[in-house]
Amino acid sequence: MPIKPKSPERSAAAIDFVRWSLDNGKSQAETLNYVPLPPALIQQVEMYWQQSFEATTMTASAIGKR
């Protein structure tokens, strides 16, 4: 994903989807016999987003309400 995306709405939607997956995927991963991501790795991903992407400053739902 580009640091300065052409479409902030689409980038924010993609980040929202991945964030939802990280927040809600643990139980589904266990059900499917996958190993869930460790909390420390999830924190690293979120910190990277905050430092690297302008799209993380807003969620897709917030962008749509502008």
HELIX and SHEET records of a PDB file:
HELIX    1   1 PRO A    8  THR A   31  1                                  24    
HELIX    2   2 PRO A   39  SER A   52  1                                  14    
HELIX    3   3 GLU A   54  THR A   57  5                                   4    
HELIX    4   4 ALA A   60  GLY A   64  1                                   5    
END                                                                             
